[in-house]
Amino acid sequence: MPPVTSSPMVHETVAALRADIAAARAKGARIALVPTMGALHEGHLSLVRAAQAEAEHVVVSIFVNPTQFAPNEDFDAYPRDTEADLRQLAELGVNAVFLPRIEEVYPAGFATSVSVGGPSAGLESETRPHFFNGVALVVTKLLLAALPDIAIFGEKDYQQLCVIRQFVRDLDIPVEIRGGATVREADGLAMSSRNRYLTQNDRARAAALPAALRAAVAALEAGRDPQAVRAEATETLIAAGFVVDYLELRDANTLAPVGTGTTAARLLVAAKLGTTRLIDNMAVAWPPATGG
């Protein structure tokens, strides 16, 4: 971990961010970007540490992106704690923070969109059809504003990571996209800014989600029928009080249903506990060693 010398430089405009990065590049620094929506937790900080292992100049962006929220979603209520975020980033020795206002990212007259396909189909898009186009738009803007050598995104949002890799490749954006492993609480729950929405009772029950995933992964890798495994895991979650949006086994690279060409798989889930929607995923060795 780099020594803490001062608080990170905070930039509110693209021009200031680019000037900061240009100065760092002039000194021969490699640039890494960690895009976030703030409310930072250990999952985010693990991505920052991974960036610091790869680059001399690390920029963390904090921007709650309105274009990925539907009118009935929690944009206004999304947790924000900029003071705590900056304190944590200072403790890690982050070089710069990009903290733009909405008007900087989407100025008056803004009229452009980014439409994505491929791995965006299904899963999250079934209930949030607006989501990935909003993500693609803001991530494209962030990558073009900073043009870092690498950008790191968490694997907890696995479909999002696949979508970002797809459009960065399709649009020839010269940035290497890296995934960072999901960081979990002691009981296995994936860390998320939205976990703070859980009531005390729901938080105690939330560990059933990763437990059901782990059991399903073990069954799949043992060669059990995927449809039966999914049905059992879904029933387990419903019995624990969840409302399941989806629980799907997909090709880890394309997010298409697993097939004869699948060499790695991913089990992905989204489910509500009370009013809080949780997502998670786990890798599945594929095809199973048994050949099933």
C-alpha positions in Angstrom: 0.0 0.0 0.0 1.4 3.4 -0.9 2.3 5.7 2.0 -0.3 8.3 2.8 1.2 11.8 2.1 -1.9 13.9 1.6 -5.5 13.7 0.5 -6.1 12.9 -3.1 -6.6 15.7 -5.6 -10.3 16.1 -6.2 -11.4 17.0 -9.8 -14.9 18.1 -10.6 -14.4 18.7 -14.4 -13.1 16.5 -17.3 -10.6 19.2 -18.1 -9.1 19.1 -14.6 -9.0 15.3 -14.7 -7.3 15.2 -18.0 -4.7 17.8 -16.9 -3.9 15.7 -13.8 -3.5 12.5 -15.9 -1.4 14.3 -18.5 1.0 15.5 -15.8 1.2 11.9 -14.4 1.9 10.5 -17.9 4.6 13.1 -18.5 6.4 11.5 -15.5 6.1 8.0 -17.0 3.2 6.9 -14.8 0.8 4.1 -15.8 -2.8 5.1 -15.2 -5.6 3.1 -13.6 -9.2 4.1 -13.2 -11.6 2.6 -10.6 -15.2 3.8 -11.4 -17.6 3.7 -8.4 -20.9 5.2 -7.3 -19.4 6.0 -3.9 -20.7 4.7 -0.5 -17.4 2.8 -0.6 -16.8 -0.4 1.3 -14.1 -3.1 1.3 -15.2 -4.4 -2.0 -14.4 -1.1 -3.7 -11.2 -0.7 -1.7 -10.0 -4.1 -2.9 -10.3 -2.8 -6.5 -8.3 0.3 -5.5 -5.5 -1.9 -4.1 -5.5 -4.0 -7.3 -5.2 -0.8 -9.3 -2.3 0.3 -7.2 -0.5 -2.9 -7.8 -0.8 -2.3 -11.6 -0.3 1.5 -11.9 1.6 4.4 -10.4 -1.3 6.8 -10.7 -4.7 5.7 -9.6 -7.9 7.7 -10.2 -11.2 6.7 -8.5 -14.4 8.2 -9.9 -17.4 8.8 -7.7 -20.6 9.4 -9.6 -24.1 8.2 -9.0 -25.3 7.8 -12.6 -28.9 8.8 -13.1 -29.2 7.2 -16.6 -29.0 3.7 -15.1 -31.9 4.2 -12.7 -35.5 3.8 -13.8 -38.1 6.3 -12.4 -39.2 3.7 -9.8 -35.7 3.0 -8.6 -33.6 4.4 -5.8 -31.5 7.2 -7.4 -32.4 9.8 -4.8 -32.1 7.3 -1.9 -28.9 5.7 -3.2 -26.4 5.9 -0.3 -24.0 8.9 -0.5 -21.2 9.7 1.9 -18.5 11.7 0.0 -16.7 12.7 3.2 -16.2 9.1 4.3 -15.3 8.0 0.8 -12.6 10.7 0.5 -11.2 9.7 3.9 -10.9 6.1 3.0 -9.3 6.9 -0.4 -6.8 9.2 1.4 -5.9 6.4 3.8 -5.1 4.2 0.8 -3.0 6.9 -0.8 -5.1 7.3 -3.9 -3.7 10.0 -6.3 -6.9 11.6 -7.6 -10.7 11.4 -7.4 -13.0 12.4 -10.2 -16.1 13.8 -8.5 -18.2 15.4 -11.2 -21.6 17.0 -10.9 -24.4 15.7 -13.0 -24.2 18.8 -15.2 -20.6 18.0 -16.0 -21.4 14.5 -17.2 -24.7 15.3 -18.9 -24.7 19.1 -19.7 -27.7 20.9 -21.1 -28.6 19.7 -24.6 -27.0 16.3 -24.1 -28.5 14.0 -26.7 -26.4 10.9 -27.1 -27.0 7.3 -26.0 -25.1 4.0 -26.2 -27.1 0.9 -27.0 -25.6 -2.4 -26.1 -26.5 -6.1 -26.9 -24.7 -9.4 -26.6 -24.2 -10.2 -22.9 -26.7 -7.5 -21.9 -29.6 -9.7 -23.0 -31.7 -11.3 -20.3 -30.9 -11.6 -16.6 -30.7 -8.0 -15.2 -32.3 -6.7 -18.4 -35.5 -8.6 -17.8 -36.4 -6.3 -14.9 -34.2 -3.4 -15.6 -34.3 -2.9 -19.4 -32.8 0.6 -19.2 -29.9 -0.4 -17.0 -27.0 -1.5 -19.3 -27.5 1.3 -21.8 -27.1 3.7 -18.9 -24.0 1.9 -17.6 -22.5 1.8 -21.1 -23.1 5.5 -21.6 -21.5 6.6 -18.3 -18.6 4.1 -18.5 -17.8 5.2 -22.1 -17.7 8.8 -20.9 -15.5 8.0 -17.9 -13.1 5.9 -20.0 -12.8 8.6 -22.7 -12.4 11.3 -20.1 -9.5 9.5 -18.4 -8.2 7.2 -21.1 -6.4 5.1 -18.5 -4.2 2.1 -19.3 -6.5 -0.1 -17.2 -9.9 0.1 -15.5 -11.1 -2.2 -12.8 -14.6 -3.3 -12.1 -16.0 -5.7 -9.5 -17.0 -9.3 -10.5 -20.0 -9.0 -8.1 -21.7 -7.2 -11.0 -20.7 -9.9 -13.4 -23.1 -9.2 -16.2 -22.1 -5.6 -16.1 -18.4 -6.6 -16.3 -19.2 -8.7 -19.4 -21.2 -5.9 -21.0 -18.3 -3.4 -20.4 -15.8 -5.7 -21.9 -18.1 -6.2 -25.0 -18.6 -2.5 -25.8 -15.0 -1.5 -25.0 -13.9 -4.1 -27.5 -16.6 -3.2 -30.0 -15.9 0.5 -29.9 -12.1 0.1 -29.9 -11.7 2.1 -26.7 -7.9 1.6 -25.9 -8.4 0.6 -22.2 -7.8 -2.8 -20.7 -10.7 -3.9 -18.6 -10.0 -6.0 -15.5 -12.3 -7.8 -13.1 -11.8 -7.8 -9.3 -12.9 -10.7 -7.2 -16.1 -10.4 -5.1 -15.4 -9.5 -1.5 -17.7 -11.1 1.1 -18.8 -10.5 4.6 -17.9 -13.2 7.2 -21.2 -15.0 6.6 -20.6 -15.0 2.8 -22.9 -12.1 1.8 -21.3 -10.2 -1.1 -20.4 -6.7 -0.1 -22.7 -4.1 -1.6 -23.6 -0.5 -0.9 -27.2 -1.6 -0.9 -26.7 -4.0 2.0 -27.2 -1.1 4.3 -30.9 -1.1 3.2 -31.4 -4.5 4.8 -33.3 -4.5 8.1 -31.6 -6.3 11.0 -33.8 -9.3 10.5 -33.3 -9.5 6.8 -29.6 -9.0 7.2 -29.5 -12.1 9.4 -31.3 -14.1 6.6 -29.3 -12.7 3.7 -26.5 -15.3 4.1 -28.9 -17.9 2.7 -28.2 -16.4 -0.7 -24.5 -17.2 -1.0 -25.1 -20.5 0.8 -27.7 -21.5 -1.8 -25.2 -20.5 -4.6 -22.4 -22.5 -3.0 -24.6 -25.6 -2.7 -25.8 -25.3 -6.3 -22.2 -24.8 -7.6 -21.1 -28.0 -5.8 -24.1 -29.9 -7.3 -23.4 -28.7 -10.8 -19.8 -29.5 -10.6 -20.7 -33.0 -9.4 -22.6 -33.5 -12.6 -26.2 -33.0 -11.5 -28.9 -31.9 -13.9 -28.7 -28.0 -14.1 -32.5 -27.6 -14.3 -33.0 -29.7 -11.2 -30.2 -27.8 -9.4 -31.7 -24.4 -10.3 -35.1 -25.5 -9.1 -33.8 -26.7 -5.8 -31.8 -23.6 -5.2 -34.8 -21.4 -6.1 -37.0 -23.3 -3.7 -34.3 -22.9 -0.9 -34.3 -19.1 -1.4 -38.0 -18.8 -1.5 -38.2 -20.8 1.8 -35.7 -18.3 3.3 -37.9 -15.4 2.4 -36.5 -14.3 -0.9 -38.4 -13.3 -4.0 -36.3 -14.6 -6.8 -35.9 -12.6 -10.1 -33.6 -15.1 -11.7 -31.1 -17.9 -11.0 -29.4 -18.9 -14.2 -26.4 -20.9 -15.3 -24.6 -19.2 -18.2 -21.4 -19.3 -20.3 -18.9 -17.3 -18.3 -17.6 -15.5 -21.4 -20.7 -14.8 -23.4 -23.5 -15.1 -20.8 -25.4 -17.3 -23.4 -26.9 -20.5 -22.0 -24.2 -23.1 -21.5 -23.6 -25.3 -24.5 -21.1 -27.7 -26.0 -18.6 -24.9 -26.5 -18.8 -23.7 -22.9 -15.4 -24.0 -21.2 -16.3 -22.0 -18.1 -19.7 -21.2 -16.5 -21.2 -18.8 -14.1 -24.2 -19.1 -11.8 -26.0 -15.8 -11.4 -28.8 -14.8 -9.1 -30.9 -11.8 -8.3 -33.4 -11.9 -5.5 -35.3 -9.5 -3.2 -35.3 -9.7 0.6 -37.8 -7.3 1.9 -37.4 -4.2 -0.2 -33.7 -4.8 -0.9 -32.6 -6.4 -4.2 -29.4 -8.4 -4.0 -27.3 -9.9 -6.8 -24.5 -12.4 -6.6 -22.7 -14.9 -8.8 -20.2 -17.7 -8.5 -17.9 -19.5 -11.0 -18.7 -23.0 -12.0 -16.1 -25.4 -13.4 -17.5 -26.5 -16.7 -18.0 -29.0 -18.1 -18.3 -31.0 -14.9 -15.4 -33.4 -14.2 -17.9 -36.3 -14.4 -18.7 -35.3 -18.0 -22.3 -34.6 -17.0 
